[in-house]
Amino acid sequence: MKISVAVCTYNRAKLLERCLNSLINQNYDKTEYEIIVIDNNSSDNTKEVVYKFIETYPDCKLRYIFEPIQGLSVARNKAIKETNSEILLFIDDDALADENLLKEHIRIYDEFKNVGCVGGKIDVEFIDGKPRWLDEKYYSVYGYLNFSDYITEMNSPPIGTNISFSVNIIKNLNLKFDENLGRKGLNFNGGEETAFCKVLLDNNYKIIYNPYAKVYHIVPYFKTKKSYFRKIPKDGAKGRIYNFIYYEKLKISKIFISELWNLIISIMAYIKNIIFLRFSSLFYSELNVRRYFFSLIYLIKNIIL
């Protein structure tokens, strides 16, 4: 089989329906791809939703896999074990695939040599409206990615909402997602794709960005609240520091000095915005302060002490 699409899901049955609909309606031969749903210990009706699709679309190769151990990296590693395809594509359960998504991922592996990973364009869709205060430069919180208008090589990891890998390469490298990283339930820890792609780059495999391989990431109302943004720096501190130490191989002293310096700069920017009444920039300054503050706290609590 040419490609497997893995959807790792946790308690998002309604959004999962839309995702599966978009994957079933691909502009690609249904005999040449499969959809693997990894249910990461959901408590809603995820299982029933998937089996309804299996019953309704018997011509589609759709599998349901239950993974009881909580964690996105655990679920993704389960998908690696389950696939027998040449390419493994991951798409988030709250994303919608463009009808040419599979074709555009596949053609990069066919047209280029030594490709370990392909990342695609990720647009965002605000289903309940976008708040006026939200600046486009912070869409990255939702996985927004518009790296280039052209197919081009990347020296950094794409976003996991729309990312594929050569199965032969990752299995030859015995490469797995680090289960110390990645989201677990409602915790926003990340960094697993960064670590995974760092190994590919270190082994001289290419990462290619294809803007024609598109998905649309759904943004519900609760993700447009400032409380949602404030939670991300704290939850993401572990992934940030962990990658610096174990994958970037940076010295702890260097990380500490860098994060402390960035915290000081962020605090100064925050104070400056208050003094000059730049209220539109104040919240974003606060997020930067929180980012470096919680990174330092994690470093001190879990590494130095």
Legacy VTK file of the C-alpha trace (Angstrom):
# vtk DataFile Version 3.0
C-alpha trace
ASCII
DATASET POLYDATA
POINTS 305 float
0.000 0.000 0.000
1.260 3.469 -0.855
0.188 5.556 2.137
-1.447 5.283 5.550
-3.154 8.253 7.173
-3.040 8.138 10.962
-5.520 10.141 13.020
-4.618 10.096 16.705
-7.700 11.182 18.616
-8.852 11.882 22.146
-12.450 12.814 23.010
-13.211 14.708 19.811
-15.819 12.484 18.187
-17.709 15.317 16.463
-14.588 16.881 14.980
-13.289 13.434 14.068
-16.359 12.904 11.847
-15.445 15.940 9.750
-11.821 14.831 9.547
-12.752 11.325 8.382
-15.164 12.697 5.785
-12.351 14.760 4.293
-10.043 11.732 4.203
-12.614 9.448 2.612
-13.214 11.980 -0.157
-9.635 12.154 -1.386
-8.730 12.531 -5.027
-6.762 9.287 -4.866
-7.330 5.585 -5.528
-9.029 4.122 -2.433
-7.189 0.826 -2.893
-3.866 2.603 -2.430
-4.413 4.158 0.986
-5.795 3.358 4.398
-6.991 5.415 7.347
-5.886 4.327 10.819
-7.714 5.888 13.761
-5.743 5.577 17.002
-8.206 6.094 19.844
-6.034 7.351 22.696
-8.298 6.196 25.528
-11.280 8.404 24.687
-14.325 8.386 26.979
-16.799 9.718 24.388
-18.355 7.884 21.431
-15.213 7.880 19.272
-15.328 4.113 18.754
-18.954 4.212 17.589
-18.197 7.046 15.161
-15.351 5.126 13.540
-17.299 1.889 13.229
-20.195 3.773 11.674
-17.784 5.030 8.991
-16.445 1.505 8.477
-20.010 0.261 7.957
-21.047 3.172 5.726
-17.931 3.162 3.501
-16.974 -0.499 2.946
-14.869 0.457 -0.099
-12.530 2.479 2.131
-9.761 0.870 4.141
-10.457 2.215 7.616
-9.134 0.690 10.826
-9.876 1.416 14.479
-7.057 0.888 17.004
-7.462 1.465 20.741
-4.412 2.713 22.647
-5.068 2.772 26.425
-1.844 4.573 27.408
-2.471 8.299 27.314
-0.158 10.447 25.194
0.081 11.682 21.633
3.592 10.290 21.205
2.399 6.889 22.422
-0.475 6.989 19.923
1.841 8.007 17.083
4.238 5.188 17.899
1.280 2.821 17.769
0.539 4.083 14.258
4.148 3.399 13.208
3.784 -0.199 14.401
0.451 -0.634 12.623
1.307 0.715 9.179
2.462 -1.468 6.314
2.588 1.392 3.798
5.480 3.223 2.203
4.406 6.576 3.671
2.798 7.436 7.008
0.861 10.700 7.120
-0.333 12.225 10.390
-3.274 14.621 10.473
-4.925 16.019 13.596
-8.430 14.902 14.477
-9.594 18.537 14.375
-8.244 19.187 10.869
-9.827 18.892 7.430
-7.834 17.509 4.511
-7.818 19.162 1.114
-8.986 16.667 -1.520
-5.467 16.480 -2.995
-3.649 16.071 0.331
-2.524 12.481 -0.219
-1.456 13.033 -3.829
0.630 16.047 -2.869
2.441 14.231 -0.067
3.103 11.188 -2.229
4.482 13.116 -5.198
7.268 14.643 -3.105
8.600 11.190 -2.221
8.297 10.178 -5.875
9.989 13.278 -7.310
12.764 13.871 -4.761
15.478 11.603 -3.394
16.446 10.963 0.208
13.233 12.459 1.645
12.508 11.472 5.216
9.675 13.881 5.938
7.154 16.094 4.140
5.264 18.968 5.721
2.284 20.726 4.219
0.454 24.019 4.447
-1.885 24.493 7.406
-4.622 27.117 7.309
-6.906 27.867 10.241
-10.691 27.965 10.237
-12.360 29.914 13.063
-15.733 28.181 13.277
-17.017 30.538 15.999
-15.397 33.733 14.757
-11.977 35.300 15.360
-11.486 37.718 18.278
-10.431 41.227 17.275
-7.385 41.180 19.545
-5.847 38.080 17.925
-2.899 38.946 15.670
-2.197 36.662 12.708
1.400 36.194 13.790
0.095 34.146 16.729
-1.841 31.719 14.532
1.119 29.386 15.045
-0.557 28.437 18.322
-3.120 26.656 16.147
-0.492 24.972 13.994
-0.731 27.541 11.208
2.048 27.018 8.681
2.687 28.924 5.469
6.420 28.361 5.052
6.672 29.107 1.335
4.620 29.506 -1.832
6.883 26.943 -3.471
8.041 23.404 -2.824
11.232 23.854 -0.854
13.585 22.121 1.533
13.323 22.883 5.251
16.032 22.854 7.904
13.494 22.823 10.707
10.554 20.539 11.526
7.099 21.123 9.999
3.946 21.083 12.129
2.468 17.770 13.265
-1.029 18.691 12.128
0.033 17.844 8.562
3.215 15.805 8.390
4.321 12.583 6.708
7.314 10.271 6.907
9.029 7.608 4.845
8.182 4.406 6.695
11.291 2.597 5.448
13.556 5.353 6.740
12.001 5.652 10.192
11.943 1.868 10.628
15.549 1.515 9.426
16.546 4.142 11.989
14.300 2.486 14.587
12.946 5.980 15.068
10.108 6.598 17.504
8.419 9.633 18.980
9.891 10.429 22.367
7.169 9.546 24.870
8.550 12.058 27.356
7.226 14.680 24.930
3.878 15.383 23.287
0.416 16.152 24.535
-1.223 14.008 27.165
-4.935 14.572 27.555
-5.457 18.280 28.141
-1.776 19.051 28.759
-0.247 21.097 25.922
3.303 19.784 26.173
4.844 19.421 22.724
8.220 19.139 21.053
7.934 15.540 19.848
7.995 16.451 16.148
11.032 18.665 16.692
12.935 15.831 18.324
11.820 13.304 15.699
12.813 15.496 12.749
16.132 16.427 14.371
17.167 12.759 14.117
16.211 12.697 10.430
18.236 15.836 9.713
21.203 14.502 11.686
21.127 11.426 9.452
21.141 13.619 6.306
17.549 12.979 5.275
15.607 15.813 3.672
12.518 17.575 4.988
10.468 19.035 2.145
7.661 21.564 2.441
4.833 21.343 -0.092
2.314 24.239 0.005
-0.080 22.249 -2.190
-0.473 19.583 0.496
-3.063 21.495 2.532
-5.192 21.000 5.611
-7.529 23.337 7.477
-7.191 23.348 11.246
-10.472 23.911 13.081
-10.380 26.539 15.841
-13.370 26.367 18.228
-14.396 29.171 20.575
-12.509 27.986 23.676
-9.204 28.170 21.779
-9.733 31.881 21.115
-9.777 32.779 24.821
-6.764 34.420 26.408
-6.813 31.765 29.144
-6.055 29.162 26.463
-3.006 31.124 25.289
-1.796 31.618 28.870
-1.798 27.868 29.509
0.435 26.979 26.560
3.788 28.443 27.815
3.529 26.567 31.122
2.590 23.235 29.542
5.162 23.616 26.782
8.117 24.393 29.045
9.119 20.747 29.379
9.257 20.116 25.636
11.240 23.288 25.050
13.948 22.540 27.634
13.979 18.792 26.994
14.738 19.367 23.293
17.523 21.811 24.110
19.226 19.266 26.384
18.659 15.896 24.719
18.414 16.773 21.020
20.215 20.097 20.579
22.852 18.878 23.075
23.192 22.323 24.635
24.902 22.778 27.979
22.565 23.470 30.890
24.523 26.587 31.818
24.111 27.963 28.281
20.373 27.241 28.294
19.963 28.907 31.674
21.795 32.082 30.649
19.909 32.291 27.346
16.474 31.780 28.918
17.244 34.232 31.737
18.402 36.862 29.252
15.285 36.359 27.130
13.121 36.646 30.242
14.749 39.966 31.174
14.257 41.310 27.639
10.611 40.171 27.687
9.943 41.838 31.036
11.476 45.083 29.757
9.272 44.919 26.648
6.214 44.299 28.828
7.005 47.317 31.018
7.689 49.466 27.950
4.275 48.585 26.508
2.639 49.661 29.775
4.535 52.953 29.882
3.702 53.842 26.282
0.120 52.546 26.567
0.594 49.966 23.816
-2.269 47.840 25.048
-2.596 45.916 21.777
0.902 44.510 22.319
0.641 44.014 26.074
-0.899 40.549 26.009
1.701 39.212 23.572
4.471 40.628 25.761
2.913 38.800 28.685
3.006 35.523 26.740
6.724 35.955 26.062
7.358 36.594 29.747
5.423 33.452 30.656
7.291 31.418 28.039
10.755 32.121 29.408
9.650 32.206 33.049
8.166 28.701 32.977
11.107 27.377 30.964
13.448 28.602 33.696
11.241 27.168 36.426
11.208 23.772 34.691
14.976 23.903 34.215
15.624 24.743 37.850
13.148 22.242 39.319
13.897 19.247 37.107
17.502 19.671 36.013
19.551 21.748 38.438
17.864 20.535 41.604
LINES 1 306
305 0 1 2 3 4 5 6 7 8 9 10 11 12 13 14 15 16 17 18 19 20 21 22 23 24 25 26 27 28 29 30 31 32 33 34 35 36 37 38 39 40 41 42 43 44 45 46 47 48 49 50 51 52 53 54 55 56 57 58 59 60 61 62 63 64 65 66 67 68 69 70 71 72 73 74 75 76 77 78 79 80 81 82 83 84 85 86 87 88 89 90 91 92 93 94 95 96 97 98 99 100 101 102 103 104 105 106 107 108 109 110 111 112 113 114 115 116 117 118 119 120 121 122 123 124 125 126 127 128 129 130 131 132 133 134 135 136 137 138 139 140 141 142 143 144 145 146 147 148 149 150 151 152 153 154 155 156 157 158 159 160 161 162 163 164 165 166 167 168 169 170 171 172 173 174 175 176 177 178 179 180 181 182 183 184 185 186 187 188 189 190 191 192 193 194 195 196 197 198 199 200 201 202 203 204 205 206 207 208 209 210 211 212 213 214 215 216 217 218 219 220 221 222 223 224 225 226 227 228 229 230 231 232 233 234 235 236 237 238 239 240 241 242 243 244 245 246 247 248 249 250 251 252 253 254 255 256 257 258 259 260 261 262 263 264 265 266 267 268 269 270 271 272 273 274 275 276 277 278 279 280 281 282 283 284 285 286 287 288 289 290 291 292 293 294 295 296 297 298 299 300 301 302 303 304
